[in-house]
């Protein structure tokens, strides 16, 4: 049996802190599809998690230079 590597998940609050923005900014980016995939771990926004690779894709899409 091989070990399965877990995917790093960030809460909305943790993603917001990492990016230096508000939770509302992250919720807005989820709503408008800029953060395109969210893991639902229950009902309500406080149970949403963002995969590390999806957060990185969002960062990359907003990067220039």
Sine and cosine of phi, psi and omega as CSV:
sin_phi,cos_phi,sin_psi,cos_psi,sin_omega,cos_omega
0.00,0.00,0.71,-0.70,0.01,-1.00
-0.99,-0.16,0.51,-0.86,0.03,-1.00
-0.97,0.26,0.62,-0.78,0.04,-1.00
-0.98,-0.19,0.78,-0.62,0.01,-1.00
-0.99,0.13,0.81,-0.59,0.00,-1.00
-0.96,0.29,0.56,-0.83,0.07,-1.00
-1.00,0.08,0.74,-0.68,0.04,-1.00
-0.93,0.36,0.77,-0.64,0.04,-1.00
-0.88,-0.47,0.64,-0.77,0.05,-1.00
-0.91,-0.42,0.70,-0.72,0.17,-0.98
-0.93,0.37,0.27,-0.96,0.05,-1.00
-0.86,0.50,-0.67,0.74,0.00,-1.00
-0.89,0.46,-0.67,0.75,0.00,-1.00
-0.93,0.38,-0.65,0.76,0.04,-1.00
-0.90,0.44,-0.66,0.75,0.02,-1.00
-0.89,0.45,-0.70,0.72,0.02,-1.00
-0.90,0.44,-0.68,0.74,0.01,-1.00
-0.86,0.51,-0.63,0.77,-0.04,-1.00
-1.00,0.00,-0.17,0.99,-0.01,-1.00
0.96,0.29,0.57,0.82,0.00,-1.00
-0.78,-0.62,0.07,-1.00,0.02,-1.00
-0.99,0.13,0.33,-0.95,0.10,-0.99
-0.86,0.51,-0.59,0.81,-0.03,-1.00
-0.90,0.44,-0.57,0.82,0.07,-1.00
-0.88,0.47,-0.71,0.71,0.02,-1.00
-0.90,0.43,-0.71,0.70,0.04,-1.00
-0.86,0.51,-0.64,0.77,0.04,-1.00
-0.90,0.44,-0.65,0.76,0.02,-1.00
-0.92,0.39,-0.55,0.84,0.09,-1.00
-0.92,0.40,-0.73,0.68,-0.04,-1.00
-0.89,0.46,-0.61,0.79,-0.03,-1.00
-1.00,-0.01,0.07,1.00,0.11,-0.99
1.00,0.07,0.06,1.00,0.03,-1.00
-0.95,0.31,-0.56,0.83,0.22,-0.97
-0.99,-0.17,0.98,-0.22,-0.35,-0.94
-1.00,0.06,-0.30,0.95,0.01,-1.00
-0.68,-0.73,0.72,-0.70,0.01,-1.00
-0.75,-0.66,0.65,-0.76,0.06,-1.00
-1.00,0.01,0.83,-0.56,0.04,-1.00
-0.99,-0.12,0.85,-0.52,-0.01,-1.00
-0.94,-0.33,0.21,0.98,0.00,-1.00
0.29,-0.96,-0.25,-0.97,0.00,-1.00
-1.00,-0.04,0.53,-0.85,0.03,-1.00
1.00,-0.05,0.41,-0.91,-0.04,-1.00
-0.89,0.45,-0.54,0.84,-0.07,-1.00
-0.93,0.37,-0.11,0.99,0.04,-1.00
-0.97,-0.24,0.16,0.99,0.02,-1.00
-1.00,0.08,0.62,-0.78,0.07,-1.00
-0.75,-0.66,0.52,-0.85,-0.01,-1.00
-0.92,-0.39,0.80,-0.60,0.04,-1.00
-0.91,0.41,0.58,-0.81,0.00,-1.00
-0.85,0.52,-0.65,0.76,-0.01,-1.00
-0.92,0.38,-0.57,0.82,0.04,-1.00
-0.94,0.34,-0.64,0.77,0.06,-1.00
-0.89,0.45,-0.64,0.76,0.04,-1.00
-0.91,0.42,-0.64,0.77,0.06,-1.00
-0.87,0.49,-0.64,0.77,0.04,-1.00
-0.89,0.45,-0.72,0.69,0.02,-1.00
-0.86,0.51,-0.73,0.69,0.01,-1.00
-0.87,0.49,-0.63,0.78,-0.03,-1.00
-0.93,0.36,-0.34,0.94,-0.02,-1.00
-0.98,-0.21,0.08,1.00,-0.05,-1.00
-1.00,-0.10,0.53,-0.85,0.05,-1.00
-0.52,-0.86,0.20,-0.98,0.07,-1.00
0.99,-0.13,0.00,0.00,0.00,0.00
